[in-house]
């Protein structure tokens, strides 16, 4: 089940990233989506640290 959430998270995160590329940066919806992505990334990293896993992010 945990892997299912990871797949869903990655799929949604990538779709949001694709949509953000189509929006101007000053768009309020774009700012909200970026903030949500950053918050989720912080939680993801925090969870990995708590479990003693090393998280490698590729940009």
LODREN-540876 format. One record per residue (C-alpha): x, y, z. Coordinates in nm, 2 decimals. Layout:
// LODREN-540876
X	Y	Z
...
// end
This chain:
// LODREN-540876
0.00	0.00	0.00
0.29	0.24	0.08
0.42	0.19	-0.27
0.08	0.28	-0.42
0.09	0.61	-0.24
0.44	0.68	-0.37
0.33	0.61	-0.72
0.02	0.83	-0.69
0.23	1.11	-0.53
0.49	1.10	-0.80
0.23	1.09	-1.08
0.04	1.39	-0.93
0.36	1.58	-0.86
0.48	1.54	-1.22
0.14	1.64	-1.36
0.13	1.95	-1.14
0.49	2.04	-1.26
0.37	2.00	-1.62
0.07	2.22	-1.56
0.29	2.48	-1.39
0.50	2.51	-1.70
0.19	2.63	-1.89
0.10	2.90	-1.63
0.27	3.24	-1.59
0.47	3.25	-1.26
0.27	3.54	-1.13
-0.05	3.34	-1.16
-0.20	3.29	-0.81
-0.30	2.93	-0.89
0.07	2.86	-0.99
0.19	3.00	-0.66
-0.06	2.79	-0.46
0.05	2.47	-0.65
0.42	2.54	-0.61
0.37	2.60	-0.24
0.18	2.27	-0.21
0.46	2.09	-0.40
0.73	2.24	-0.17
0.53	2.14	0.14
0.49	1.78	0.01
0.86	1.76	-0.08
0.95	1.87	0.27
0.72	1.60	0.43
0.87	1.34	0.19
1.22	1.43	0.29
1.14	1.44	0.66
0.97	1.10	0.65
1.28	0.95	0.48
1.51	1.11	0.74
1.29	0.97	1.02
1.31	0.62	0.87
1.69	0.65	0.83
1.67	0.66	0.46
1.88	0.88	0.23
1.66	1.08	-0.01
1.81	1.19	-0.34
1.62	1.45	-0.53
1.69	1.51	-0.89
1.59	1.84	-1.05
// end
